[in-house]
Amino acid sequence: MPPFAPAAHAAAASLTGGEPPSPSRGSPEHLLLDAARRAARTPEGRLALVLHLDRLAPPAPQPHHRRIARALLLEAAQRHDGQLFPLRNGDLVLLCRRTLPPLTPGADDPAALPATLARLFGADTPDPAAVVSLWPLGEQADELLGYAVDRLSATAAPFAREAPPFEPIPTRAPGSSLPSEGTLPPQGTLPPQGTLPPPPEALTHLPDLSGLIQRRTAAQIAGASAARARRLRPIFREIAFSLAALEARFASSADPADPSLLRHFARRLDGEMLAMMEAALPGHGPLGMAGCPPSLALHLNLGLETILGQRFEHFAFLCRTIAVPLGIEVPLVEAVAEPGAFARARAFLERSGFRTILGGISYHALLFARPQALGADLLKLEWSARLPGLPAPERQALAAAIAAVGPDRLVLTRADTEAALLWGLGQGIRRFLGRYVESMLGAGRILACPSADVCTLSQCTERAAAATAPGRRFCRNLALLDAGAPEPASP
C-alpha cells in the first residue's frame, strides 16, 4: 500500500482530530473520510468510484439520471460488501470490494460501472468519462483520501455555500434482510408507497389556469429540403401545460427539477384543461379553432383516466359537432404502465374518429422496444443531439427501427435546430415540432403579412405560442397568426 500523501494525511488529521464547527460528525463527508482512512489501511481488493455530478453543467443532472445512477451504485454496494455516500455537493461515492480478476471486467464487476455511467450521462457532457473517477485502493488510496479531505474542507469552510440537506440512502448489510443501522430516513418522512403528493395550493386555487398553458404548431415539410419556410404546412396545434410555467408557479412547494412530478401535477389539472377548451373551442382566440384551416388538427395531452371519463366524452361530442379534428397524446411510459387502459382509450378514440398519439419516445425506445405495436396513429420521437454521431451499428439499427414504424407515422419533436430537421429529413421524416419549425412558420407569416413592418420574427413566434389574449394583443393579423402559415399560392 502506498503511504498517504503528507499533505492529505496532515489535513485528515487536522479535520478528524477534533470537532470542526461544520459539518457535524454524522455528515456524509465525515463518514466518507472515516471510511476512506479505514479502507486505506487494508486496501487490497478494494476500490472507490466517484460520480462527480457537480461537474455537469445545468440543467444536468436530470432527476431520472440521478435516480438511475444511485440505484446502480446502491446495487453494487449491496453485492460487493460496500457503502454508498451521497455527498452534499451532489457527488456519489462508492466504496466496495472487487473479487473478480482485474483484467476481466464483466457485468457484475464494479470496475465496469464507469462505462455504464458514461453512457447514462453521455447526452449531458461532451466527455462523460470526466464525471467518473475509479481508484483501485491498492494503488490509489491517496486519491480517495485527498478527495474526501477536499470535500470535508469545502463543507466545513466558514464561507462555504450552504449545502442541501443530506438524504440518506437505504442500504443493507451483505447477507442481511434488514437495513443497516442509521441508514434509513426518519419514520414518517416518506409518503406511503404508491401515493403521490396532491397539487400545491398555488395551482388548485387559481381562477384561471390559461397562464400555465402553451400552444405549439407542428408542420409538415414537403420534399426533402428545409431551406424555405413556404414549403411548410401546419398540420396540428398542440395545447398543453407548460412544464416551465408549472415549475415557476410552485417552485417553493415541490421539487422544481423533477419533470415526472411536474407531469403528475399537470395530469391532475386535466379537468380544468378540458373546461377551458370547451369554452374556447367554438370561437376565435388563442384556444379557439374557429377560422383555422380544416387541415389543422387540435392535439391535447391527457391522462388515460381522463380519456376514459365522462368529462372527456362530452368534450369529444363537442369536437365532433363542430368538426374539429382531434388528436390525444399519451406518454409512452403511461401507456406501457397501463396497457389495458391504453387499449380501451385508443379504441374509444378510434370509434370517435380521433387520432391517438404516443409521446415521450426517445431513440433508445425505438432501439430496444416496439412502441408501434401499441397501435397509435402517430409516434413522437424526441430529437437528441447525439443522433447524427451515433456509431454505425446503432445508426443502422435505428434506421431499421424507423423503417419498421414507418417515417410517415413519426413526428420529430424538440426540433429546435436546423441539424434536427436535416437529420429527420435524411430518415424520411416529414413532420416536425419545435422552436426551429415555429421560427420557419413565423418567417413565412412575416413575408406574407401586410402589417409585418412593425413586427420582428421573435415577436411573431412568441405571439403564436401565447395561449392568452395579452400575449398576442399587439398582433394586427390574428387570422394569419392562428392559421399558422399563409395559404399556399395557386399553381
C-alpha positions in Angstrom: 0.0 0.0 0.0 1.4 3.4 -0.9 1.7 5.8 2.1 -0.7 8.6 2.5 0.4 11.8 0.7 1.8 14.0 3.5 -0.5 17.0 2.8 -3.6 14.8 2.7 -2.5 12.9 5.8 -2.0 16.2 7.7 -5.3 17.6 6.5 -7.1 14.4 7.5 -5.6 14.6 11.0 -6.5 18.2 11.5 -10.0 17.6 10.3 -10.7 14.4 12.2 -8.7 15.0 15.3 -11.3 17.4 16.8 -14.8 18.6 16.3 -15.0 21.1 13.4 -17.7 23.7 13.6 -19.4 22.4 10.4 -20.4 19.9 9.2 -21.4 17.6 12.1 -19.6 14.3 12.8 -22.5 12.5 11.2 -22.3 14.3 7.9 -21.7 12.2 4.7 -18.3 14.0 4.2 -17.1 12.9 7.7 -18.5 9.4 7.2 -16.6 9.2 3.9 -13.4 10.4 5.3 -13.6 7.9 8.2 -14.3 5.1 5.7 -11.5 6.1 3.4 -9.0 6.1 6.3 -10.1 2.6 7.3 -10.0 1.3 3.7 -6.6 2.7 3.2 -5.2 0.6 6.0 -6.3 -2.6 4.2 -6.7 -1.5 0.5 -6.0 -4.7 -1.4 -9.1 -5.9 -3.3 -11.0 -2.6 -2.6 -11.9 0.2 -5.0 -13.6 3.6 -4.9 -15.8 5.1 -7.6 -16.8 8.7 -7.5 -19.5 10.1 -9.7 -18.8 13.8 -10.0 -22.4 15.1 -10.6 -21.2 18.6 -9.6 -19.2 18.7 -12.8 -22.2 18.6 -15.0 -23.5 21.9 -16.4 -27.1 22.8 -15.6 -29.8 21.7 -16.2 -27.9 18.4 -15.8 -28.0 16.1 -13.9 -31.6 15.2 -14.8 -33.6 13.8 -11.9 -34.2 10.4 -13.6 -30.4 10.2 -14.4 -29.6 10.8 -10.7 -32.1 8.1 -9.6 -30.7 5.6 -12.1 -27.1 6.3 -11.0 -28.0 6.0 -7.3 -29.8 2.7 -8.0 -26.8 1.3 -9.9 -24.3 2.3 -7.3 -26.5 1.1 -4.4 -26.9 -2.3 -6.0 -23.1 -2.5 -6.4 -22.7 -1.6 -2.8 -25.0 -4.4 -1.7 -23.5 -7.0 -4.0 -19.9 -6.2 -3.2 -19.8 -5.5 0.5 -19.7 -1.8 0.0 -21.0 1.6 1.1 -22.6 4.4 -0.8 -22.1 8.0 0.2 -24.3 10.8 -1.3 -22.3 14.0 -0.6 -23.7 17.5 -0.2 -22.4 18.8 -3.5 -24.3 16.0 -5.3 -21.4 13.6 -5.8 -22.0 9.9 -5.2 -19.1 7.8 -3.8 -19.0 4.0 -3.8 -16.5 2.1 -1.7 -16.6 -1.7 -2.2 -14.6 -4.9 -2.7 -13.6 -6.3 -6.1 -13.4 -10.1 -6.1 -13.2 -10.6 -9.9 -9.9 -10.7 -11.8 -8.8 -7.2 -12.6 -8.4 -7.9 -16.3 -11.8 -9.5 -17.0 -14.4 -6.9 -16.1 -17.8 -8.5 -16.5 -21.4 -7.3 -16.0 -21.1 -8.0 -12.3 -17.7 -6.3 -11.9 -17.9 -2.8 -10.2 -15.0 -1.8 -12.4 -17.4 -2.0 -15.3 -19.6 0.8 -13.8 -17.7 3.7 -15.3 -18.6 2.6 -18.9 -22.3 2.2 -17.9 -22.4 5.6 -16.2 -20.6 7.2 -19.2 -23.4 6.0 -21.4 -26.0 7.3 -18.9 -24.6 10.8 -18.9 -23.3 10.9 -22.5 -26.0 13.3 -23.6 -25.2 15.8 -20.8 -21.5 16.3 -21.2 -19.0 16.1 -24.2 -16.7 14.0 -22.1 -18.7 11.5 -20.0 -15.6 9.8 -18.7 -14.7 13.1 -16.9 -17.6 12.7 -14.5 -16.4 9.3 -13.2 -13.3 8.5 -11.2 -12.3 4.9 -10.4 -9.5 4.3 -7.9 -8.2 0.8 -7.0 -7.2 1.5 -3.4 -4.2 -0.8 -3.7 -2.5 1.8 -5.9 -4.6 5.0 -5.4 -5.6 5.2 -1.8 -4.1 8.7 -1.7 -6.6 9.9 -4.4 -9.6 8.8 -2.3 -8.2 10.3 0.9 -7.4 13.6 -0.8 -10.8 13.8 -2.4 -12.5 13.1 1.0 -10.4 15.7 2.7 -11.3 18.2 0.0 -15.0 17.6 0.3 -14.9 17.8 4.1 -12.9 21.0 3.9 -15.3 22.6 1.4 -18.3 21.9 3.6 -16.5 23.0 6.8 -15.3 26.3 5.4 -16.9 29.3 7.2 -18.0 30.9 3.9 -18.9 27.7 2.1 -22.1 27.7 0.1 -24.9 26.3 2.2 -25.4 22.6 1.1 -28.7 20.9 0.6 -29.8 18.6 3.5 -28.2 15.1 3.5 -30.6 12.5 2.1 -29.6 9.1 3.5 -29.8 6.1 1.1 -31.3 2.9 2.5 -28.7 0.1 2.4 -28.4 -3.3 4.0 -25.5 -5.3 5.2 -24.5 -8.3 3.0 -26.5 -11.4 3.8 -29.0 -9.4 5.9 -32.6 -8.6 5.0 -32.7 -5.6 7.4 -31.4 -2.1 6.7 -28.1 -1.2 8.4 -28.4 1.0 11.5 -28.6 4.7 10.8 -29.2 4.4 7.0 -33.0 4.8 6.9 -34.6 8.2 6.8 -36.7 9.0 9.9 -40.1 7.4 10.1 -42.8 9.5 8.5 -40.6 11.4 6.1 -41.7 9.4 3.1 -45.3 9.1 1.7 -47.0 5.7 1.8 -45.9 3.5 -1.1 -47.9 4.1 -4.3 -49.1 7.6 -3.3 -48.2 10.9 -4.9 -48.4 14.4 -3.4 -51.5 16.5 -4.2 -51.2 19.5 -6.4 -49.9 22.6 -4.5 -52.4 25.2 -3.4 -50.8 27.6 -5.9 -52.3 25.5 -8.7 -55.6 24.3 -7.3 -56.9 27.7 -6.2 -56.3 29.7 -9.4 -59.3 31.4 -11.0 -57.6 31.0 -14.4 -55.0 28.4 -15.5 -54.6 29.7 -19.0 -51.3 31.4 -18.0 -49.8 27.9 -17.5 -50.7 26.7 -21.0 -48.7 26.9 -24.1 -49.6 26.3 -27.7 -47.2 24.9 -30.3 -47.7 24.3 -34.0 -46.3 21.3 -35.8 -45.6 21.4 -39.5 -45.0 19.0 -42.4 -42.2 19.7 -44.9 -42.9 19.0 -48.5 -40.0 17.4 -50.3 -36.5 16.8 -48.8 -35.4 20.3 -48.1 -35.9 22.6 -45.2 -34.5 25.6 -46.9 -37.6 27.7 -47.5 -40.4 28.3 -45.0 -43.1 28.4 -47.6 -42.6 24.6 -48.0 -44.1 24.1 -44.6 -47.7 23.2 -44.0 -49.1 23.4 -40.4 -50.7 20.1 -39.5 -51.7 20.3 -35.9 -51.7 22.7 -32.9 -50.7 21.3 -29.6 -52.2 22.7 -26.4 -50.5 21.6 -23.2 -49.5 22.8 -19.8 -46.0 24.3 -19.9 -43.7 22.4 -17.5 -41.6 25.5 -17.2 -44.6 27.5 -16.1 -45.7 24.8 -13.7 -42.2 24.8 -12.2 -42.2 28.6 -11.8 -45.6 28.5 -10.2 -44.8 26.1 -7.3 -41.0 26.2 -7.1 -41.4 26.8 -3.4 -43.6 23.9 -2.6 -42.2 21.0 -4.7 -39.0 19.8 -6.3 -38.9 22.1 -9.4 -36.4 20.0 -11.2 -38.4 16.7 -11.4 -40.3 16.6 -14.7 -42.2 13.5 -13.6 -43.7 15.4 -10.7 -44.5 18.3 -12.9 -46.3 16.0 -15.3 -48.2 14.4 -12.4 -49.5 17.9 -11.4 -50.4 18.7 -15.0 -52.3 15.4 -15.1 -54.3 16.5 -12.0 -55.3 19.6 -14.0 -56.8 17.7 -17.0 -60.3 18.6 -15.9 -59.5 22.3 -15.9 -57.9 22.0 -19.3 -61.0 20.4 -20.8 -63.2 23.0 -19.2 -61.2 25.8 -20.7 -61.1 24.2 -24.1 -64.8 23.6 -24.1 -65.4 27.3 -23.5 -62.9 28.5 -26.1 -63.1 25.8 -28.8 -66.1 27.1 -30.9 -64.8 30.7 -31.1 -61.8 32.7 -32.2 -58.9 33.3 -29.8 -55.7 31.6 -28.8 -57.5 28.4 -27.7 -60.3 28.5 -30.3 -60.4 26.7 -33.6 -62.8 29.0 -35.5 -61.3 30.3 -38.6 -58.4 27.8 -38.6 -57.8 25.7 -41.7 -59.8 22.5 -41.8 -56.5 20.6 -42.1 -55.2 22.0 -38.8 -55.9 19.4 -36.1 -56.0 20.1 -32.4 -53.8 17.9 -30.1 -54.2 17.6 -26.3 -52.0 15.7 -23.8 -54.3 13.9 -21.4 -54.1 11.0 -19.0 -55.7 7.7 -19.5 -58.1 8.2 -16.6 -59.3 11.5 -18.1 -59.8 10.0 -21.6 -61.9 7.2 -20.2 -64.0 9.6 -18.1 -67.4 11.2 -18.7 -65.9 14.7 -18.9 -63.9 13.7 -22.0 -67.0 12.1 -23.6 -68.7 15.5 -23.5 -65.6 17.2 -25.0 -65.3 14.6 -27.7 -69.0 15.2 -28.6 -68.3 18.9 -28.9 -65.4 18.3 -31.2 -67.4 16.1 -33.5 -70.3 18.6 -33.5 -68.1 21.5 -34.7 -65.9 19.3 -36.9 -62.6 19.8 -35.1 -60.1 17.1 -36.0 -58.7 16.0 -32.6 -55.7 14.0 -31.5 -54.9 12.9 -28.0 -51.4 12.3 -26.8 -50.5 9.8 -24.1 -46.9 9.4 -22.8 -45.3 6.1 -23.7 -44.4 5.4 -20.1 -48.1 5.8 -19.1 -49.3 3.5 -22.0 -46.8 0.8 -21.0 -47.7 1.1 -17.3 -51.4 0.6 -18.0 -51.7 -1.3 -21.4 -55.3 -2.3 -20.8 -56.5 1.2 -20.1 -54.5 2.5 -23.1 -56.1 -0.1 -25.4 -59.6 1.0 -24.2 -58.7 4.6 -24.7 -57.3 4.0 -28.1 -60.4 2.1 -29.1 -62.7 4.9 -27.9 -60.7 7.5 -29.8 -60.7 5.4 -33.0 -64.5 5.0 -32.8 -64.8 8.7 -32.3 -62.7 9.4 -35.4 -59.8 10.9 -33.4 -56.1 10.2 -33.5 -54.0 8.5 -30.8 -50.5 9.8 -30.3 -47.7 8.3 -28.3 -45.4 10.9 -26.8 -42.1 10.9 -25.0 -40.3 8.3 -27.3 -36.6 8.5 -27.2 -34.4 6.9 -29.8 -33.4 4.3 -27.1 -37.1 3.3 -27.0 -37.1 2.7 -30.8 -33.9 0.7 -30.5 -34.9 -1.6 -27.6 -38.7 -1.7 -27.9 -41.5 -1.7 -30.5 -43.8 1.2 -29.4 -45.6 1.0 -32.8 -47.1 -2.3 -31.5 -49.4 -0.3 -29.2 -51.3 0.8 -32.3 -51.1 4.6 -32.0 -51.6 6.6 -35.2 -48.6 8.9 -34.6 -45.4 8.5 -32.5 -43.5 11.5 -31.3 -39.7 10.8 -31.5 -37.6 13.1 -29.4 -34.6 14.7 -31.1 -31.2 14.2 -29.4 -28.0 16.0 -30.5 -26.3 12.6 -30.2 -28.3 11.1 -33.2 -26.0 12.3 -36.1 -23.0 11.0 -34.3 -24.2 7.5 -33.3 -21.8 4.6 -34.0 -22.5 2.8 -37.3 -24.2 -0.2 -35.7 -26.6 1.9 -33.6 -27.2 4.1 -36.6 -28.2 1.2 -38.8 -30.3 -0.3 -36.1 -32.2 3.0 -35.6 -32.7 3.3 -39.4 -34.2 -0.2 -39.4 -36.5 0.7 -36.4 -37.7 3.9 -38.1 -38.4 1.9 -41.3 -40.4 -0.7 -39.2 -42.5 2.1 -37.7 -42.9 4.0 -40.9 -41.5 7.5 -41.2 -44.9 8.8 -42.1 -46.1 7.8 -38.6 -43.3 9.8 -36.8 -43.2 13.4 -35.6 -39.7 14.6 -34.7 -40.2 16.7 -31.5 -37.8 19.1 -29.9 -36.7 20.1 -33.4 -35.1 23.3 -32.1 -32.2 23.4 -34.6 -31.5 23.0 -38.3 -29.5 19.9 -37.5 -32.7 18.2 -36.2 -34.6 18.9 -39.4 -31.7 17.8 -41.6 -31.4 14.5 -39.7 -35.1 13.9 -39.7 -35.4 14.6 -43.4 -32.5 12.2 -44.0 -34.5 9.5 -42.2 -37.6 10.2 -44.3 -39.4 12.0 -41.5 -41.5 15.0 -42.7 -43.4 16.0 -39.6 -41.6 18.3 -37.0 -42.4 20.1 -33.8 -40.0 22.5 -32.2 -38.7 26.1 -32.0 -36.9 25.9 -35.3 -40.0 24.9 -37.1 -42.0 27.6 -35.4 -39.4 30.2 -36.4 -39.7 29.0 -40.0 -43.5 29.3 -39.8 -43.1 32.8 -38.4 -40.8 33.8 -41.2 -43.4 32.7 -43.7 -46.1 34.8 -41.9 -43.9 37.9 -41.9 -43.2 37.5 -45.6 -47.0 37.4 -46.3 -48.4 39.8 -43.7 -49.1 43.3 -44.8 -48.7 44.5 -41.2 -45.3 42.9 -40.5 -43.4 46.1 -40.9 -43.7 46.8 -37.1 -43.0 43.1 -36.0 -39.9 41.1 -35.6 -39.6 37.3 -36.1 -39.2 36.8 -32.4 -42.4 38.7 -31.6 -44.3 36.8 -34.2 -43.2 33.4 -32.9 -43.9 34.4 -29.3 -47.4 35.6 -30.1 -48.1 32.4 -32.0 -47.1 30.4 -28.9 -49.2 32.5 -26.5 -52.3 30.9 -25.1 -53.8 34.1 -23.6 -55.1 37.3 -25.2 -52.5 39.6 -23.5 -49.7 37.6 -25.1 -50.8 38.4 -28.6 -52.6 41.8 -28.2 -50.1 43.6 -30.5 -50.6 41.3 -33.4 -52.6 43.1 -36.2 -53.3 40.0 -38.2 -54.7 37.4 -35.8 -56.3 35.4 -38.6 -52.9 34.7 -40.1 -51.3 34.1 -36.7 -53.9 31.4 -35.9 -53.7 29.8 -39.3 -50.0 29.2 -38.7 -48.9 30.0 -42.2 -50.3 31.8 -45.2 -52.4 29.9 -47.8 -50.3 28.3 -50.4 -50.1 30.2 -53.7 -52.3 28.8 -56.5 -50.3 27.0 -59.2 
